Amino acid sequence: MKILRKILVVVMALVFCLGMAACARDDGTTKLKIAFFKAGFGDDWVYAIAEAFEAEHPGVKVIPEGHSNMETLVKNRLEAGNPNNIADIVSVTNMTFYNDYVRKGYLEDLTSLYTEEVEDGKTLDDVVLQEFKSFVTVNGKLYGVPWEGAVTGFAYNTKMFAQYGWKVPTTMDEFFQLCDDIVEDTNGTVAPLVYCGGIAEGYFQNIMLSWMSQYEGEEGTEEFFALESADVFLKEGRKLAYEQVVKIISDDSIVLSGSKGFDHLAAQREFIQGHAAMVPTGSWLETEMSEYLSEFPNFEMAIFAAPSIKPDGTDKTGTPRTVSTGNADLLAIPTKAQNKELAKEFLLFMSRQDMLKLFTEKTGGNPRPFVYDEDTDWSNLSTFGKSVMNVWQTSVNIFPYSDNAKYKEGRVGFWMAEAGMPVTYLQNLASNQMGAGVEHLVQADYDLAVQRLSD
């Protein structure tokens, strides 16, 4: 019995110690879980901001979880409804999912958060770009906070441009003349442009929206994004945008051989290797290719916005207008999150000027849809990062989103003909058929809009 009693004492002691060890591992800290889409922007930004937040919030541990398939993972977890598997903050990059989440009650109402002070007497509403708010407004309420906005356009090899004396084009006439100069000056050894024809519509869709908006002007752009009538799909700016793409991809002297089948990484590698002078892309490029860029220490690049269609750089009303189309990506708090108040505090913390700057620096110059201080010091950015911020600050920044109910339901979109893949459709046509292909796309988009808007 004494032996048994001793064994029991030892076992109880071990159990107690193990329990204490578990408590020690847990150490009483409050965990803030963040599930985010990890792709072109990497994850340095979230760890840097998390470290800064923890420094100002003793007893808090931020636990980031990044994944390239996070949108699907978040969707599955929200639908399963297990609070233990749901992060306190989630990124949302699919606006159809976002509206579905709101309808199903998966996301916390953050309307009151916009009245909270961020710093220096300014509320969240004061510092968020107002153009972005419409994306997260559903029935007058706000369920998200801007995450990243992005800049899109054409990246170019700055040292190659300097070597040959090429100028950054501001109009499409200048762009096509530049393409001729590149071919002539390099004796055809460098292609003017490479693009990822095998994925993501060659990264042309946002640029096409930029061309459309640049030509149509502010009023025409607002009319298009409202999607109140199928007639908006017949706007001249849309047809002209299609035509710019055709003029580029149909010319073998412009496009690097193989572009039709390249994914984004392959196209970007060809660009970095110097096989092409330009590539359609966005502000994520430097971070996304950071590992590969380390193999080319002398390579330098920058980005410019989509050149204007009209030769004088104005819209159809004669008003000067440069446009960059970004992304409508956001951060939200699930209704079943376990630390909602701390999550709200983190979102406000992220909206401070020092954190906006930190995010931009850690993502290679990528902006968030906020009002940045005009005197922000960007000296820590690379040439590419500085050019991104220059485009952001000198362009009209639009976001591909509509308040239209049919759009929010996923029944109507900006590109509907040919399964919403107009560039894929066009590049599979013979060059002499692409003109007719544009006419088909314009008419097919209109016909589908008539049907879907009237249903």
N, C-alpha and C positions, 0 to 999 in steps of 0.2 A: 504493500500500500504506500509505504514511504517512497518507494521507487516510482510508482505511478504518480504520486502527488508531485514529485520533483519533475517528472516528465511534463505533467500538466502545467506546472509553473513555468517551465522553459517554453512550452508551446504558447502559453498566454503572453509571455514576454516577447516572443518572436512576433506574435500577432500584433501586439501593441507597438513594437518597433517598426514593423512594416507599415502599420497605419500612420505612425508619425512620419515615416519616410515619405509616404504618399502625400501627407500634408506639407512636408518640407518641399517636395517637388512642386506642389501646387502653390506653395508659399503665399497664399492669400491674395495674389494679384488678380485684378479684373482683366479678363481677356476681351479684346475687341477684334473680332474676325472680319477680314475683308476679302471677298472673292472678286477677282478682277480678270478681265480679258487681257491675256499676255500675248502680244504679238509684236508688231512693229515698234512699239514704244518701250518694250522691255519692262523691267521691273525695278530698276534703280530708283525711280521716282517714289514708289510706294515705300520702299525701305528707308529712304532718306527722310520722307515726311513722317513716317512712323517713328523713327529715332527722335526727331525733333518734338513730336507730340509726347512721347514717353518722358523726355527730359523735362517737360513742363507739367506732366501729370504723373507724379510718383505713384507707384502701385498699379499702374496700367501697363499691360503688355499687348501690343498690337501684333496680330498674327495674320500676315498676308498669305493668300493662296492664289497663285496665278496659273492660268492654263489657256492654251490657244483655243480650246473647245469650251471655255467657261460659260458661254451663252447657253449652250445645251445643258451643261451641268446645273446651272442656276435654275433653269426652267424645270428640270426634272426634280430638283430638291424642293422648289416652291410647290410644285404639284403634289409631291409626296407629303408635305406638310409637317415633317418631323423637325421641331425646333432645334434639336441637337445637331442637325445637319445643315441648318440655314445660317449663313453668315449675317453679321450685323449690318454690313454694307455690301451691296452687290453692284457690279457694273452692268449696264444695259446698253447694248449696241444695236439691237434690233427693235425698231420702234413699233413694229407690229406686235412683237412680244410685249413691249411696254404697255401698250393700250389694252392688251389682253390681260396682263397682270392687274392693271387698275380695275378692269371690269370684274375680275374674280376676287378682288379684295386682298391681293397678295402684297401690296405696297402701302407703306405708311403715308398718310397725308402730311406733306411738309409745307403746306401753305403758311403756317404761322412761323416756320423757320426763316422765311424770307423777311420777316419783320425783326429778326434778332440782329443784334449788333455784331459785326465782324471785327472792326477796329476803328478807332478815331471817330466814333459817332456814326459811322457808315454801316447800314444794314446790308444783309445779303442781297436784297433787292437793289440796293444802290450800286453794287459792284458787279452784278451779273449783267452780261449783254442782254438787253431787252428783246433783241431779235430771237434769242434762244428760248425765252420763257414760253413762247407759244407752243414749243415742241413738248413741253412737260405739263402743259395745262390741259386738264380734262374736266369738263363741266365746271369750269371756274376754279378748280383746285390744282395744286402743284404737288407732284409725287416724285420729283427728282431734282438733282442739282447738276449743273454742267460738269462734265469730266474733262473732255478734250474736244477741241474744235478742228484742228488740223488746217493746213494750207495745202492746196493742190496746184499743180502747174507742170512746168518742165524743168528738170534738173539739168545742169550743163557743166561741162568740164572747164573750169575757170582758167586753168593754165593753158589748155589747148586754145581757148578763145583768145587769151592774151598773146600767145605765140603767133597766131595768124592775124591778129588784129580784128577779129570778129566782134560785132556789137550785139548786145542782147536785144532781140526784137521786141517792139512794142505793138506792132500790127502784124496781121497775117501776111500781108504783102512783104514786109520785111523778113518774116519767118521763112517764107519760101525762097526769097532771094538768098538768105543765109544758107539754106540747104544747098542751093546751087554753088555758093562760094565754098562750102565745105568740101563738096565733091571735087571742084576744080582745084582748090588749094592743096588738097591732100592726094591728088591724082587717083581718087576713088579708093584710097586705102582706109579711109575712115567714113563710116556711114553717118549721115546727119542725125539719124534717130534709130533707137531700138525700142520695142514695146513688148509687153507680155500678152501676146495674142491668145495664149492658151489658158488664161485665167483672168477673172475680174474685169472682163471686157477691155483689157489692155490698159486699165486705169484711165480710160477716156471719158467715162460717164460723168464724173464731176467736172472735168474740163469742158465737156459739151454743155453742161448746165451753166458754166461760167460764160461760155460764148453766147448762149441764148440770152442770159441775163444782161451781159455787156451790151448786146445789140438792142434788146427790147427796152432797156432802161428800168427805172424803179417801178413805175406804174405797170408796165407790161410784165415785169417779174412777179409783182404781187398778184396780178390777174392769173398768171399761170399757176402759181403755187396754191391759189384758192381753189382751182379745179371746179369752178361752179358751172362751167359749160364745156362741152367737148370742143368747142371752137378754139380753145386755147392751144389745142394740139396742132392747129393749122397756122400758128404764129410763124412769121417769116424767120425769126431768130432760131427756131428749132430746125427748120430746113437748112439754114445756113450752117448750123452747128454740125449736122450730119455731113454736109458737103465738105467741111474742113477735114473731117476724119477721112472721108473718101479720097480727098486730094493727097493726104499723107500716105495712107496705107496702100493706095493703088499704084504708087510710084516706086518702082524697084530701086531707083537711084537715091531715094530718100531713106527707105527702111532697110535695116540690116537683115541680110538673109537669115531665115530661121525664126524671125520674130513671131510669125503666125503661131508657132508651137511653143514658144517660151512661156514658162511661168514667171512670176514677178521676180523671183530670186535669180533665175537664169538671165533675164533681161538686165537686171541691175549689175550682175557680174560682168556682162559684156560691156556695159557702160563704164564700169570702174577699170576694166582692162584697157580701155581706150579704143575699143572697136567701134564705138558710136559716140558722137559728141553730145547727144541729148537723150533723155528718157522721160516719158510722162510718169509722174510720181507724186508723192506728197511729203509732208514734213517728217514722216516717220522714217524716211530713207536712211539717214545717217545712223540712227540707233539700230534699225533693223539689220543693217549691213556692217555693224561695228567690228565684228570679228573678222570678216573678210577684208574690210578696209585696212586692218592692221597689217595686212600683207603688202599694202601699197602706200607706204608712208609719205610719198611725194605727191599723191593724188589729192586734188582739191576740187570741190564742187560748190555750186550755189543753185538757187532755184528762182525762176521768174514766173509770174502769173500768166495765164492764158492771154496771148496777144489779142488785141481787138480786131474784129472783123472789118470794120470800116477803116479806110486808110488814114483818116484824121484822128482816130482814137476815141471817137465819141459814140454815143448810142444813137438810135434812130431819130431822136429829138435834137441831136446836136450837142448834148451834154457830155463832157468828158467822163469816162467811166471805166475803171479797171475792177475786175471781179475775181475773187477766189472762192471756190465752193469747198466748204469744210465738212465735218461730220457732226451729226447730232447725237453724240454719245453722252451718257449721263451716269450718275451714281444715285442709288436709291436705298431705302431702308425697308426690309421686309416687315410685314406686320407681325410675324412670328419671331423676329429678332429678339435676342435675350438681353441686349444692352442698347436699347433705342436712344436713350438720352445721351449716353456717351458717344454713340454713333453720330448724333446730331452735332455734338460738340466737335467731333473730328471733322465733319463737313464744313463747319464754320472756320475751324482752324486752317483747313486746306485753302480757304478763300482769302486768307490774309495775303498782303502784297509780298511778304518774304517767302511764303509758301508757293505763291503763283510763280515767282521767279525761280525758286528751287525746282519746281516741276518742269518748267521750261528748260532750265539748264540740264536737268537729268534726262530729258527726252530729246536732246539735240536741237533745241529751239522750238519745239512744238508748243503752241499757245493753248491756253484754256479760254473758253468763251466768257472772259471777264474784262473789266476795264483795268488795264495796267497803268500804273503811274507813268506819266510821260517822261520822267527823268530816271527811269529804271536803267541801271548800268548793265549792259549786255556784253561787256568786254570779255567775260569768261566763255562766251559762245564761240564756236568755230565759224569759219566763213560761211558754211552752209547754214548754221543756226542763225547767224545775223541776217542772212538773206531771207530766211523764213519769217523772222519778225518784221523785216522791212515790207515783205508782201502783206503780212497781216495788218500792219499799221497804215499802209498806203492804198489798200484795196477796200472795196465794198465786200464784206464777208457774208456770204449767204450759206444756208444750210438746207440740204435736200429733204424737206419735210412739209407736209400740208396739214392744215387744221380740218380739212374736209373729212366728214364722217366716213365716206366710202373709202378714202385713203387709209384712215385709221383701222378700218375693218379689213384692209388688204385687198379690196375689190378693184381698186384703181391705183395706178402708179404713174411714174413719169415716163417709164419706158415699158410698153406693154407688148408691142408687136414682136413676133418671132421669140416668144417666151421671155421677153424682157432682155434679150441679148442682141441688140442692134449691131454692135461691132463684130461679133462672131458671125452674124448673118452676112454683113457686108464683105468681110474678108474672105468668105467662102465663095463669093461671086467672082467671075472673071472681071478684069479691070473695066472692060467696055460695057459691063452690065451694072456697074455700081451706081451710075446715075439713075437708072430705072429702079435700082434697089432703094435709093433715097425716097423716090416718089412712092414706092410701095410702103415703106416704113411710115411716112407721114400719113398716108391714107389709112393704113391699118391701125395706127395709134388712134386716129380720129374715130374710125368705125367702132373700135373696142370701147372707146370712151363714151360714145353715144349709147352703146348697149349697157355698159356697166353703171353709168351715172343715172340712167333712167330706170334701172331695175328697182 
